[in-house]
Amino acid sequence: DRAPDHPVASRFQDWTLDAPSIRTQLRFGEVVGRKDGLKSAAAWELANPPPVIDTAQFDYPAEDARWAQFQEKP
């Protein structure tokens, strides 16, 4: 329920994916460029905000602590 203790996140945190290899094997290519995609996504988010934002869902100190654990790995 929260990222730091989430069993799926902890199971896969050490995986490394090789995006170019996957893209080559699957013959995947971007349909929209990064810049246009981000602009489109941001425009959609601004036009479709959630009706209610429950700030109790957010635990920024826990997220920061989890992120710090990843930064400390060699």
N, CA, C, O and CB atoms as a CASP TS submission, in Angstrom:
PFRMAT TS
TARGET T0000
AUTHOR 0000-0000-0000
METHOD Language model
MODEL 1
PARENT N/A
ATOM      1  N   ASP     1       0.814  -1.184   0.000  1.00  0.00           N
ATOM      2  CA  ASP     1       0.000   0.000   0.000  1.00  0.00           C
ATOM      3  C   ASP     1       0.854   1.243   0.000  1.00  0.00           C
ATOM      4  O   ASP     1       0.420   2.271  -0.520  1.00  0.00           O
ATOM      5  CB  ASP     1      -0.924   0.001   1.179  1.00  0.00           C
ATOM      6  N   ARG     2       2.016   1.200   0.543  1.00  0.00           N
ATOM      7  CA  ARG     2       2.929   2.346   0.431  1.00  0.00           C
ATOM      8  C   ARG     2       4.236   1.831  -0.185  1.00  0.00           C
ATOM      9  O   ARG     2       4.690   0.735   0.145  1.00  0.00           O
ATOM     10  CB  ARG     2       3.186   3.033   1.846  1.00  0.00           C
ATOM     11  N   ALA     3       4.815   2.595  -1.046  1.00  0.00           N
ATOM     12  CA  ALA     3       5.973   2.144  -1.823  1.00  0.00           C
ATOM     13  C   ALA     3       7.104   1.539  -0.983  1.00  0.00           C
ATOM     14  O   ALA     3       7.617   0.483  -1.353  1.00  0.00           O
ATOM     15  CB  ALA     3       6.513   3.294  -2.607  1.00  0.00           C
ATOM     16  N   PRO     4       7.514   2.159   0.127  1.00  0.00           N
ATOM     17  CA  PRO     4       8.654   1.588   0.855  1.00  0.00           C
ATOM     18  C   PRO     4       8.448   0.166   1.336  1.00  0.00           C
ATOM     19  O   PRO     4       9.410  -0.597   1.430  1.00  0.00           O
ATOM     20  CB  PRO     4       8.970   2.439   2.021  1.00  0.00           C
ATOM     21  N   ASP     5       7.204  -0.210   1.646  1.00  0.00           N
ATOM     22  CA  ASP     5       6.952  -1.549   2.172  1.00  0.00           C
ATOM     23  C   ASP     5       6.251  -2.451   1.170  1.00  0.00           C
ATOM     24  O   ASP     5       5.861  -3.568   1.509  1.00  0.00           O
ATOM     25  CB  ASP     5       6.130  -1.460   3.428  1.00  0.00           C
ATOM     26  N   HIS     6       6.090  -1.985  -0.043  1.00  0.00           N
ATOM     27  CA  HIS     6       5.314  -2.725  -1.030  1.00  0.00           C
ATOM     28  C   HIS     6       6.086  -3.976  -1.461  1.00  0.00           C
ATOM     29  O   HIS     6       7.222  -3.862  -1.919  1.00  0.00           O
ATOM     30  CB  HIS     6       4.989  -1.831  -2.255  1.00  0.00           C
ATOM     31  N   PRO     7       5.485  -5.175  -1.322  1.00  0.00           N
ATOM     32  CA  PRO     7       6.213  -6.414  -1.630  1.00  0.00           C
ATOM     33  C   PRO     7       6.628  -6.534  -3.089  1.00  0.00           C
ATOM     34  O   PRO     7       7.695  -7.077  -3.376  1.00  0.00           O
ATOM     35  CB  PRO     7       5.370  -7.598  -1.264  1.00  0.00           C
ATOM     36  N   VAL     8       5.827  -6.050  -4.005  1.00  0.00           N
ATOM     37  CA  VAL     8       6.192  -6.142  -5.420  1.00  0.00           C
ATOM     38  C   VAL     8       7.373  -5.234  -5.715  1.00  0.00           C
ATOM     39  O   VAL     8       8.303  -5.633  -6.416  1.00  0.00           O
ATOM     40  CB  VAL     8       4.995  -5.775  -6.319  1.00  0.00           C
ATOM     41  N   ALA     9       7.345  -4.021  -5.191  1.00  0.00           N
ATOM     42  CA  ALA     9       8.441  -3.083  -5.422  1.00  0.00           C
ATOM     43  C   ALA     9       9.754  -3.629  -4.874  1.00  0.00           C
ATOM     44  O   ALA     9      10.789  -3.528  -5.533  1.00  0.00           O
ATOM     45  CB  ALA     9       8.128  -1.727  -4.784  1.00  0.00           C
ATOM     46  N   SER    10       9.721  -4.205  -3.681  1.00  0.00           N
ATOM     47  CA  SER    10      10.963  -4.713  -3.104  1.00  0.00           C
ATOM     48  C   SER    10      11.471  -5.934  -3.853  1.00  0.00           C
ATOM     49  O   SER    10      12.679  -6.167  -3.897  1.00  0.00           O
ATOM     50  CB  SER    10      10.763  -5.053  -1.638  1.00  0.00           C
ATOM     51  N   ARG    11      10.570  -6.724  -4.446  1.00  0.00           N
ATOM     52  CA  ARG    11      10.974  -7.911  -5.191  1.00  0.00           C
ATOM     53  C   ARG    11      11.720  -7.549  -6.473  1.00  0.00           C
ATOM     54  O   ARG    11      12.633  -8.266  -6.880  1.00  0.00           O
ATOM     55  CB  ARG    11       9.756  -8.759  -5.522  1.00  0.00           C
ATOM     56  N   PHE    12      11.345  -6.460  -7.101  1.00  0.00           N
ATOM     57  CA  PHE    12      11.906  -6.113  -8.400  1.00  0.00           C
ATOM     58  C   PHE    12      12.881  -4.945  -8.358  1.00  0.00           C
ATOM     59  O   PHE    12      13.321  -4.489  -9.414  1.00  0.00           O
ATOM     60  CB  PHE    12      10.806  -5.796  -9.344  1.00  0.00           C
ATOM     61  N   GLN    13      13.227  -4.455  -7.199  1.00  0.00           N
ATOM     62  CA  GLN    13      14.047  -3.257  -7.119  1.00  0.00           C
ATOM     63  C   GLN    13      15.465  -3.446  -7.668  1.00  0.00           C
ATOM     64  O   GLN    13      16.104  -2.464  -8.047  1.00  0.00           O
ATOM     65  CB  GLN    13      14.120  -2.803  -5.695  1.00  0.00           C
ATOM     66  N   ASP    14      15.960  -4.652  -7.720  1.00  0.00           N
ATOM     67  CA  ASP    14      17.324  -4.869  -8.193  1.00  0.00           C
ATOM     68  C   ASP    14      17.388  -5.284  -9.660  1.00  0.00           C
ATOM     69  O   ASP    14      18.470  -5.585 -10.163  1.00  0.00           O
ATOM     70  CB  ASP    14      17.992  -5.917  -7.347  1.00  0.00           C
ATOM     71  N   TRP    15      16.263  -5.305 -10.348  1.00  0.00           N
ATOM     72  CA  TRP    15      16.255  -5.661 -11.753  1.00  0.00           C
ATOM     73  C   TRP    15      16.820  -4.529 -12.593  1.00  0.00           C
ATOM     74  O   TRP    15      16.602  -3.353 -12.300  1.00  0.00           O
ATOM     75  CB  TRP    15      14.844  -6.010 -12.210  1.00  0.00           C
ATOM     76  N   THR    16      17.536  -4.890 -13.622  1.00  0.00           N
ATOM     77  CA  THR    16      18.023  -3.916 -14.587  1.00  0.00           C
ATOM     78  C   THR    16      17.483  -4.318 -15.952  1.00  0.00           C
ATOM     79  O   THR    16      17.600  -5.470 -16.368  1.00  0.00           O
ATOM     80  CB  THR    16      19.591  -3.837 -14.590  1.00  0.00           C
ATOM     81  N   LEU    17      16.897  -3.361 -16.632  1.00  0.00           N
ATOM     82  CA  LEU    17      16.352  -3.634 -17.958  1.00  0.00           C
ATOM     83  C   LEU    17      17.225  -2.965 -19.012  1.00  0.00           C
ATOM     84  O   LEU    17      17.726  -1.860 -18.807  1.00  0.00           O
ATOM     85  CB  LEU    17      14.886  -3.142 -18.069  1.00  0.00           C
ATOM     86  N   ASP    18      17.399  -3.633 -20.124  1.00  0.00           N
ATOM     87  CA  ASP    18      18.170  -3.092 -21.235  1.00  0.00           C
ATOM     88  C   ASP    18      17.177  -2.637 -22.302  1.00  0.00           C
ATOM     89  O   ASP    18      16.798  -3.416 -23.177  1.00  0.00           O
ATOM     90  CB  ASP    18      19.187  -4.151 -21.806  1.00  0.00           C
ATOM     91  N   ALA    19      16.759  -1.378 -22.225  1.00  0.00           N
ATOM     92  CA  ALA    19      15.729  -0.864 -23.123  1.00  0.00           C
ATOM     93  C   ALA    19      16.101  -0.987 -24.602  1.00  0.00           C
ATOM     94  O   ALA    19      15.254  -1.409 -25.389  1.00  0.00           O
ATOM     95  CB  ALA    19      15.452   0.577 -22.796  1.00  0.00           C
ATOM     96  N   PRO    20      17.326  -0.639 -25.022  1.00  0.00           N
ATOM     97  CA  PRO    20      17.638  -0.783 -26.443  1.00  0.00           C
ATOM     98  C   PRO    20      17.506  -2.228 -26.944  1.00  0.00           C
ATOM     99  O   PRO    20      17.045  -2.460 -28.062  1.00  0.00           O
ATOM    100  CB  PRO    20      19.042  -0.284 -26.706  1.00  0.00           C
ATOM    101  N   SER    21      17.908  -3.188 -26.119  1.00  0.00           N
ATOM    102  CA  SER    21      17.800  -4.588 -26.506  1.00  0.00           C
ATOM    103  C   SER    21      16.335  -5.005 -26.643  1.00  0.00           C
ATOM    104  O   SER    21      15.958  -5.676 -27.603  1.00  0.00           O
ATOM    105  CB  SER    21      18.512  -5.479 -25.482  1.00  0.00           C
ATOM    106  N   ILE    22      15.526  -4.600 -25.680  1.00  0.00           N
ATOM    107  CA  ILE    22      14.102  -4.938 -25.728  1.00  0.00           C
ATOM    108  C   ILE    22      13.456  -4.293 -26.946  1.00  0.00           C
ATOM    109  O   ILE    22      12.674  -4.934 -27.649  1.00  0.00           O
ATOM    110  CB  ILE    22      13.385  -4.486 -24.436  1.00  0.00           C
ATOM    111  N   ARG    23      13.779  -3.031 -27.198  1.00  0.00           N
ATOM    112  CA  ARG    23      13.209  -2.328 -28.350  1.00  0.00           C
ATOM    113  C   ARG    23      13.599  -3.022 -29.655  1.00  0.00           C
ATOM    114  O   ARG    23      12.774  -3.155 -30.558  1.00  0.00           O
ATOM    115  CB  ARG    23      13.674  -0.858 -28.369  1.00  0.00           C
ATOM    116  N   THR    24      14.844  -3.459 -29.755  1.00  0.00           N
ATOM    117  CA  THR    24      15.303  -4.136 -30.967  1.00  0.00           C
ATOM    118  C   THR    24      14.585  -5.473 -31.143  1.00  0.00           C
ATOM    119  O   THR    24      14.089  -5.783 -32.226  1.00  0.00           O
ATOM    120  CB  THR    24      16.828  -4.352 -30.920  1.00  0.00           C
ATOM    121  N   GLN    25      14.537  -6.250 -30.079  1.00  0.00           N
ATOM    122  CA  GLN    25      13.915  -7.572 -30.156  1.00  0.00           C
ATOM    123  C   GLN    25      12.422  -7.487 -30.464  1.00  0.00           C
ATOM    124  O   GLN    25      11.884  -8.321 -31.192  1.00  0.00           O
ATOM    125  CB  GLN    25      14.127  -8.325 -28.852  1.00  0.00           C
ATOM    126  N   LEU    26      11.761  -6.481 -29.908  1.00  0.00           N
ATOM    127  CA  LEU    26      10.321  -6.339 -30.120  1.00  0.00           C
ATOM    128  C   LEU    26       9.987  -5.424 -31.299  1.00  0.00           C
ATOM    129  O   LEU    26       8.820  -5.219 -31.633  1.00  0.00           O
ATOM    130  CB  LEU    26       9.669  -5.804 -28.862  1.00  0.00           C
ATOM    131  N   ARG    27      11.028  -4.883 -31.919  1.00  0.00           N
ATOM    132  CA  ARG    27      10.852  -3.932 -33.023  1.00  0.00           C
ATOM    133  C   ARG    27       9.942  -2.782 -32.619  1.00  0.00           C
ATOM    134  O   ARG    27       9.024  -2.398 -33.343  1.00  0.00           O
ATOM    135  CB  ARG    27      10.279  -4.641 -34.256  1.00  0.00           C
ATOM    136  N   PHE    28      10.231  -2.239 -31.426  1.00  0.00           N
ATOM    137  CA  PHE    28       9.413  -1.162 -30.876  1.00  0.00           C
ATOM    138  C   PHE    28      10.042   0.180 -31.202  1.00  0.00           C
ATOM    139  O   PHE    28      11.258   0.346 -31.102  1.00  0.00           O
ATOM    140  CB  PHE    28       9.243  -1.322 -29.354  1.00  0.00           C
ATOM    141  N   GLY    29       9.226   1.118 -31.585  1.00  0.00           N
ATOM    142  CA  GLY    29       9.666   2.481 -31.814  1.00  0.00           C
ATOM    143  C   GLY    29       8.641   3.451 -31.264  1.00  0.00           C
ATOM    144  O   GLY    29       7.448   3.151 -31.239  1.00  0.00           O
ATOM    145  N   GLU    30       9.092   4.589 -30.833  1.00  0.00           N
ATOM    146  CA  GLU    30       8.185   5.593 -30.280  1.00  0.00           C
ATOM    147  C   GLU    30       7.276   6.133 -31.378  1.00  0.00           C
ATOM    148  O   GLU    30       7.735   6.444 -32.477  1.00  0.00           O
ATOM    149  CB  GLU    30       8.977   6.746 -29.617  1.00  0.00           C
ATOM    150  N   VAL    31       5.998   6.241 -31.077  1.00  0.00           N
ATOM    151  CA  VAL    31       5.039   6.806 -32.022  1.00  0.00           C
ATOM    152  C   VAL    31       5.073   8.326 -31.934  1.00  0.00           C
ATOM    153  O   VAL    31       4.893   9.025 -32.932  1.00  0.00           O
ATOM    154  CB  VAL    31       3.609   6.275 -31.745  1.00  0.00           C
ATOM    155  N   VAL    32       5.304   8.821 -30.735  1.00  0.00           N
ATOM    156  CA  VAL    32       5.355  10.255 -30.475  1.00  0.00           C
ATOM    157  C   VAL    32       6.685  10.542 -29.796  1.00  0.00           C
ATOM    158  O   VAL    32       7.131   9.761 -28.955  1.00  0.00           O
ATOM    159  CB  VAL    32       4.140  10.734 -29.591  1.00  0.00           C
ATOM    160  N   GLY    33       7.314  11.634 -30.146  1.00  0.00           N
ATOM    161  CA  GLY    33       8.573  12.012 -29.517  1.00  0.00           C
ATOM    162  C   GLY    33       8.382  12.349 -28.043  1.00  0.00           C
ATOM    163  O   GLY    33       7.271  12.633 -27.596  1.00  0.00           O
ATOM    164  N   ARG    34       9.477  12.312 -27.301  1.00  0.00           N
ATOM    165  CA  ARG    34       9.434  12.565 -25.854  1.00  0.00           C
ATOM    166  C   ARG    34       8.834  13.931 -25.538  1.00  0.00           C
ATOM    167  O   ARG    34       7.946  14.035 -24.692  1.00  0.00           O
ATOM    168  CB  ARG    34      10.838  12.468 -25.256  1.00  0.00           C
ATOM    169  N   LYS    35       9.305  14.970 -26.203  1.00  0.00           N
ATOM    170  CA  LYS    35       8.838  16.328 -25.913  1.00  0.00           C
ATOM    171  C   LYS    35       7.339  16.461 -26.178  1.00  0.00           C
ATOM    172  O   LYS    35       6.602  16.984 -25.342  1.00  0.00           O
ATOM    173  CB  LYS    35       9.616  17.351 -26.756  1.00  0.00           C
ATOM    174  N   ASP    36       6.888  15.989 -27.341  1.00  0.00           N
ATOM    175  CA  ASP    36       5.456  16.073 -27.673  1.00  0.00           C
ATOM    176  C   ASP    36       4.626  15.198 -26.743  1.00  0.00           C
ATOM    177  O   ASP    36       3.520  15.577 -26.357  1.00  0.00           O
ATOM    178  CB  ASP    36       5.214  15.656 -29.136  1.00  0.00           C
ATOM    179  N   GLY    37       5.146  14.044 -26.385  1.00  0.00           N
ATOM    180  CA  GLY    37       4.433  13.160 -25.474  1.00  0.00           C
ATOM    181  C   GLY    37       4.249  13.778 -24.097  1.00  0.00           C
ATOM    182  O   GLY    37       3.169  13.695 -23.512  1.00  0.00           O
ATOM    183  N   LEU    38       5.309  14.398 -23.579  1.00  0.00           N
ATOM    184  CA  LEU    38       5.214  15.052 -22.276  1.00  0.00           C
ATOM    185  C   LEU    38       4.250  16.229 -22.313  1.00  0.00           C
ATOM    186  O   LEU    38       3.473  16.437 -21.381  1.00  0.00           O
ATOM    187  CB  LEU    38       6.589  15.522 -21.818  1.00  0.00           C
ATOM    188  N   LYS    39       4.306  17.000 -23.401  1.00  0.00           N
ATOM    189  CA  LYS    39       3.385  18.136 -23.532  1.00  0.00           C
ATOM    190  C   LYS    39       1.940  17.654 -23.572  1.00  0.00           C
ATOM    191  O   LYS    39       1.064  18.240 -22.934  1.00  0.00           O
ATOM    192  CB  LYS    39       3.706  18.952 -24.800  1.00  0.00           C
ATOM    193  N   SER    40       1.699  16.597 -24.315  1.00  0.00           N
ATOM    194  CA  SER    40       0.349  16.042 -24.431  1.00  0.00           C
ATOM    195  C   SER    40      -0.137  15.484 -23.098  1.00  0.00           C
ATOM    196  O   SER    40      -1.283  15.707 -22.708  1.00  0.00           O
ATOM    197  CB  SER    40       0.314  14.948 -25.501  1.00  0.00           C
ATOM    198  N   ALA    41       0.728  14.762 -22.406  1.00  0.00           N
ATOM    199  CA  ALA    41       0.361  14.182 -21.113  1.00  0.00           C
ATOM    200  C   ALA    41       0.076  15.284 -20.086  1.00  0.00           C
ATOM    201  O   ALA    41      -0.895  15.200 -19.334  1.00  0.00           O
ATOM    202  CB  ALA    41       1.484  13.252 -20.603  1.00  0.00           C
ATOM    203  N   ALA    42       0.920  16.309 -20.059  1.00  0.00           N
ATOM    204  CA  ALA    42       0.711  17.417 -19.114  1.00  0.00           C
ATOM    205  C   ALA    42      -0.595  18.144 -19.416  1.00  0.00           C
ATOM    206  O   ALA    42      -1.332  18.504 -18.498  1.00  0.00           O
ATOM    207  CB  ALA    42       1.892  18.409 -19.170  1.00  0.00           C
ATOM    208  N   ALA    43      -0.882  18.359 -20.692  1.00  0.00           N
ATOM    209  CA  ALA    43      -2.129  19.030 -21.076  1.00  0.00           C
ATOM    210  C   ALA    43      -3.330  18.197 -20.638  1.00  0.00           C
ATOM    211  O   ALA    43      -4.314  18.744 -20.141  1.00  0.00           O
ATOM    212  CB  ALA    43      -2.172  19.275 -22.606  1.00  0.00           C
ATOM    213  N   TRP    44      -3.257  16.879 -20.818  1.00  0.00           N
ATOM    214  CA  TRP    44      -4.364  16.010 -20.418  1.00  0.00           C
ATOM    215  C   TRP    44      -4.551  16.056 -18.900  1.00  0.00           C
ATOM    216  O   TRP    44      -5.676  16.172 -18.414  1.00  0.00           O
ATOM    217  CB  TRP    44      -4.113  14.555 -20.887  1.00  0.00           C
ATOM    218  N   GLU    45      -3.450  15.965 -18.155  1.00  0.00           N
ATOM    219  CA  GLU    45      -3.537  15.998 -16.690  1.00  0.00           C
ATOM    220  C   GLU    45      -4.165  17.301 -16.207  1.00  0.00           C
ATOM    221  O   GLU    45      -4.994  17.293 -15.297  1.00  0.00           O
ATOM    222  CB  GLU    45      -2.143  15.824 -16.065  1.00  0.00           C
ATOM    223  N   LEU    46      -3.773  18.421 -16.815  1.00  0.00           N
ATOM    224  CA  LEU    46      -4.334  19.708 -16.419  1.00  0.00           C
ATOM    225  C   LEU    46      -5.821  19.802 -16.761  1.00  0.00           C
ATOM    226  O   LEU    46      -6.590  20.413 -16.019  1.00  0.00           O
ATOM    227  CB  LEU    46      -3.570  20.844 -17.094  1.00  0.00           C
ATOM    228  N   ALA    47      -6.224  19.207 -17.868  1.00  0.00           N
ATOM    229  CA  ALA    47      -7.622  19.247 -18.299  1.00  0.00           C
ATOM    230  C   ALA    47      -8.498  18.235 -17.558  1.00  0.00           C
ATOM    231  O   ALA    47      -9.723  18.348 -17.580  1.00  0.00           O
ATOM    232  CB  ALA    47      -7.707  18.994 -19.789  1.00  0.00           C
ATOM    233  N   ASN    48      -7.882  17.248 -16.903  1.00  0.00           N
ATOM    234  CA  ASN    48      -8.635  16.173 -16.239  1.00  0.00           C
ATOM    235  C   ASN    48      -8.151  15.933 -14.813  1.00  0.00           C
ATOM    236  O   ASN    48      -7.724  14.827 -14.483  1.00  0.00           O
ATOM    237  CB  ASN    48      -8.523  14.880 -17.042  1.00  0.00           C
ATOM    238  N   PRO    49      -8.213  16.951 -13.968  1.00  0.00           N
ATOM    239  CA  PRO    49      -7.743  16.742 -12.593  1.00  0.00           C
ATOM    240  C   PRO    49      -8.673  15.789 -11.844  1.00  0.00           C
ATOM    241  O   PRO    49      -9.856  15.689 -12.172  1.00  0.00           O
ATOM    242  CB  PRO    49      -7.645  18.090 -11.843  1.00  0.00           C
ATOM    243  N   PRO    50      -8.144  15.093 -10.844  1.00  0.00           N
ATOM    244  CA  PRO    50      -9.015  14.226 -10.054  1.00  0.00           C
ATOM    245  C   PRO    50     -10.026  15.086  -9.299  1.00  0.00           C
ATOM    246  O   PRO    50      -9.712  16.212  -8.912  1.00  0.00           O
ATOM    247  CB  PRO    50      -8.186  13.349  -9.066  1.00  0.00           C
ATOM    248  N   PRO    51     -11.242  14.565  -9.086  1.00  0.00           N
ATOM    249  CA  PRO    51     -12.262  15.363  -8.406  1.00  0.00           C
ATOM    250  C   PRO    51     -11.892  15.679  -6.958  1.00  0.00           C
ATOM    251  O   PRO    51     -12.238  16.741  -6.439  1.00  0.00           O
ATOM    252  CB  PRO    51     -13.590  14.638  -8.443  1.00  0.00           C
ATOM    253  N   VAL    52     -11.191  14.758  -6.315  1.00  0.00           N
ATOM    254  CA  VAL    52     -10.783  14.949  -4.921  1.00  0.00           C
ATOM    255  C   VAL    52      -9.362  14.426  -4.780  1.00  0.00           C
ATOM    256  O   VAL    52      -9.022  13.367  -5.309  1.00  0.00           O
ATOM    257  CB  VAL    52     -11.761  14.217  -3.923  1.00  0.00           C
ATOM    258  N   ILE    53      -8.547  15.166  -4.072  1.00  0.00           N
ATOM    259  CA  ILE    53      -7.183  14.712  -3.792  1.00  0.00           C
ATOM    260  C   ILE    53      -7.077  14.454  -2.296  1.00  0.00           C
ATOM    261  O   ILE    53      -7.207  15.369  -1.483  1.00  0.00           O
ATOM    262  CB  ILE    53      -6.111  15.764  -4.266  1.00  0.00           C
ATOM    263  N   ASP    54      -6.840  13.205  -1.951  1.00  0.00           N
ATOM    264  CA  ASP    54      -6.704  12.820  -0.550  1.00  0.00           C
ATOM    265  C   ASP    54      -5.226  12.908  -0.182  1.00  0.00           C
ATOM    266  O   ASP    54      -4.449  12.005  -0.491  1.00  0.00           O
ATOM    267  CB  ASP    54      -7.272  11.376  -0.292  1.00  0.00           C
ATOM    268  N   THR    55      -4.846  13.989   0.473  1.00  0.00           N
ATOM    269  CA  THR    55      -3.431  14.194   0.809  1.00  0.00           C
ATOM    270  C   THR    55      -2.926  13.171   1.823  1.00  0.00           C
ATOM    271  O   THR    55      -1.716  13.036   2.001  1.00  0.00           O
ATOM    272  CB  THR    55      -3.222  15.600   1.355  1.00  0.00           C
ATOM    273  N   ALA    56      -3.824  12.448   2.491  1.00  0.00           N
ATOM    274  CA  ALA    56      -3.398  11.416   3.436  1.00  0.00           C
ATOM    275  C   ALA    56      -2.746  10.240   2.711  1.00  0.00           C
ATOM    276  O   ALA    56      -2.058   9.431   3.334  1.00  0.00           O
ATOM    277  CB  ALA    56      -4.594  10.926   4.264  1.00  0.00           C
ATOM    278  N   GLN    57      -2.960  10.141   1.392  1.00  0.00           N
ATOM    279  CA  GLN    57      -2.343   9.064   0.608  1.00  0.00           C
ATOM    280  C   GLN    57      -0.842   9.270   0.433  1.00  0.00           C
ATOM    281  O   GLN    57      -0.122   8.323   0.114  1.00  0.00           O
ATOM    282  CB  GLN    57      -3.009   8.964  -0.759  1.00  0.00           C
ATOM    283  N   PHE    58      -0.370  10.474   0.634  1.00  0.00           N
ATOM    284  CA  PHE    58       1.014  10.802   0.336  1.00  0.00           C
ATOM    285  C   PHE    58       1.856  10.810   1.600  1.00  0.00           C
ATOM    286  O   PHE    58       1.496  11.429   2.601  1.00  0.00           O
ATOM    287  CB  PHE    58       1.102  12.151  -0.363  1.00  0.00           C
ATOM    288  N   ASP    59       2.978  10.117   1.539  1.00  0.00           N
ATOM    289  CA  ASP    59       3.912  10.066   2.661  1.00  0.00           C
ATOM    290  C   ASP    59       5.293  10.403   2.102  1.00  0.00           C
ATOM    291  O   ASP    59       6.126   9.525   1.879  1.00  0.00           O
ATOM    292  CB  ASP    59       3.901   8.646   3.376  1.00  0.00           C
ATOM    293  N   TYR    60       5.509  11.690   1.885  1.00  0.00           N
ATOM    294  CA  TYR    60       6.750  12.120   1.248  1.00  0.00           C
ATOM    295  C   TYR    60       8.003  11.768   2.045  1.00  0.00           C
ATOM    296  O   TYR    60       9.009  11.399   1.438  1.00  0.00           O
ATOM    297  CB  TYR    60       6.708  13.596   1.024  1.00  0.00           C
ATOM    298  N   PRO    61       7.991  11.863   3.370  1.00  0.00           N
ATOM    299  CA  PRO    61       9.192  11.440   4.107  1.00  0.00           C
ATOM    300  C   PRO    61       9.535   9.959   3.855  1.00  0.00           C
ATOM    301  O   PRO    61      10.710   9.612   3.741  1.00  0.00           O
ATOM    302  CB  PRO    61       8.990  11.678   5.613  1.00  0.00           C
ATOM    303  N   ALA    62       8.526   9.096   3.769  1.00  0.00           N
ATOM    304  CA  ALA    62       8.786   7.683   3.499  1.00  0.00           C
ATOM    305  C   ALA    62       9.336   7.491   2.092  1.00  0.00           C
ATOM    306  O   ALA    62      10.234   6.675   1.883  1.00  0.00           O
ATOM    307  CB  ALA    62       7.508   6.856   3.683  1.00  0.00           C
ATOM    308  N   GLU    63       8.804   8.238   1.124  1.00  0.00           N
ATOM    309  CA  GLU    63       9.313   8.156  -0.246  1.00  0.00           C
ATOM    310  C   GLU    63      10.768   8.629  -0.307  1.00  0.00           C
ATOM    311  O   GLU    63      11.603   8.008  -0.963  1.00  0.00           O
ATOM    312  CB  GLU    63       8.434   8.996  -1.201  1.00  0.00           C
ATOM    313  N   ASP    64      11.058   9.729   0.382  1.00  0.00           N
ATOM    314  CA  ASP    64      12.426  10.248   0.403  1.00  0.00           C
ATOM    315  C   ASP    64      13.384   9.241   1.027  1.00  0.00           C
ATOM    316  O   ASP    64      14.496   9.050   0.535  1.00  0.00           O
ATOM    317  CB  ASP    64      12.485  11.573   1.169  1.00  0.00           C
ATOM    318  N   ALA    65      12.954   8.597   2.109  1.00  0.00           N
ATOM    319  CA  ALA    65      13.808   7.601   2.774  1.00  0.00           C
ATOM    320  C   ALA    65      14.063   6.418   1.845  1.00  0.00           C
ATOM    321  O   ALA    65      15.182   5.910   1.776  1.00  0.00           O
ATOM    322  CB  ALA    65      13.158   7.113   4.095  1.00  0.00           C
ATOM    323  N   ARG    66      13.029   5.980   1.132  1.00  0.00           N
ATOM    324  CA  ARG    66      13.197   4.858   0.201  1.00  0.00           C
ATOM    325  C   ARG    66      14.142   5.242  -0.930  1.00  0.00           C
ATOM    326  O   ARG    66      15.015   4.459  -1.306  1.00  0.00           O
ATOM    327  CB  ARG    66      11.833   4.415  -0.372  1.00  0.00           C
ATOM    328  N   TRP    67      13.972   6.431  -1.466  1.00  0.00           N
ATOM    329  CA  TRP    67      14.837   6.903  -2.547  1.00  0.00           C
ATOM    330  C   TRP    67      16.286   6.971  -2.073  1.00  0.00           C
ATOM    331  O   TRP    67      17.201   6.623  -2.820  1.00  0.00           O
ATOM    332  CB  TRP    67      14.372   8.287  -3.052  1.00  0.00           C
ATOM    333  N   ALA    68      16.495   7.413  -0.849  1.00  0.00           N
ATOM    334  CA  ALA    68      17.849   7.497  -0.295  1.00  0.00           C
ATOM    335  C   ALA    68      18.509   6.124  -0.247  1.00  0.00           C
ATOM    336  O   ALA    68      19.721   6.022  -0.438  1.00  0.00           O
ATOM    337  CB  ALA    68      17.815   8.111   1.108  1.00  0.00           C
ATOM    338  N   GLN    69      17.740   5.069   0.003  1.00  0.00           N
ATOM    339  CA  GLN    69      18.302   3.719   0.019  1.00  0.00           C
ATOM    340  C   GLN    69      18.860   3.341  -1.348  1.00  0.00           C
ATOM    341  O   GLN    69      19.902   2.692  -1.434  1.00  0.00           O
ATOM    342  CB  GLN    69      17.242   2.703   0.453  1.00  0.00           C
ATOM    343  N   PHE    70      18.182   3.737  -2.404  1.00  0.00           N
ATOM    344  CA  PHE    70      18.655   3.427  -3.754  1.00  0.00           C
ATOM    345  C   PHE    70      19.909   4.234  -4.085  1.00  0.00           C
ATOM    346  O   PHE    70      20.793   3.755  -4.794  1.00  0.00           O
ATOM    347  CB  PHE    70      17.550   3.709  -4.791  1.00  0.00           C
ATOM    348  N   GLN    71      19.979   5.446  -3.575  1.00  0.00           N
ATOM    349  CA  GLN    71      21.135   6.301  -3.855  1.00  0.00           C
ATOM    350  C   GLN    71      22.398   5.806  -3.156  1.00  0.00           C
ATOM    351  O   GLN    71      23.506   6.076  -3.620  1.00  0.00           O
ATOM    352  CB  GLN    71      20.841   7.732  -3.430  1.00  0.00           C
ATOM    353  N   GLU    72      22.248   5.097  -2.066  1.00  0.00           N
ATOM    354  CA  GLU    72      23.394   4.633  -1.300  1.00  0.00           C
ATOM    355  C   GLU    72      24.035   3.375  -1.867  1.00  0.00           C
ATOM    356  O   GLU    72      25.165   3.048  -1.505  1.00  0.00           O
ATOM    357  CB  GLU    72      22.984   4.384   0.109  1.00  0.00           C
ATOM    358  N   LYS    73      23.333   2.655  -2.757  1.00  0.00           N
ATOM    359  CA  LYS    73      23.887   1.424  -3.317  1.00  0.00           C
ATOM    360  C   LYS    73      25.069   1.741  -4.232  1.00  0.00           C
ATOM    361  O   LYS    73      25.045   2.731  -4.963  1.00  0.00           O
ATOM    362  CB  LYS    73      22.802   0.643  -4.091  1.00  0.00           C
ATOM    363  N   PRO    74      26.106   0.895  -4.190  1.00  0.00           N
ATOM    364  CA  PRO    74      27.277   1.151  -5.058  1.00  0.00           C
ATOM    365  C   PRO    74      26.971   0.923  -6.532  1.00  0.00           C
ATOM    366  O   PRO    74      27.848   1.096  -7.379  1.00  0.00           O
ATOM    367  CB  PRO    74      28.444   0.258  -4.644  1.00  0.00           C
TER
END
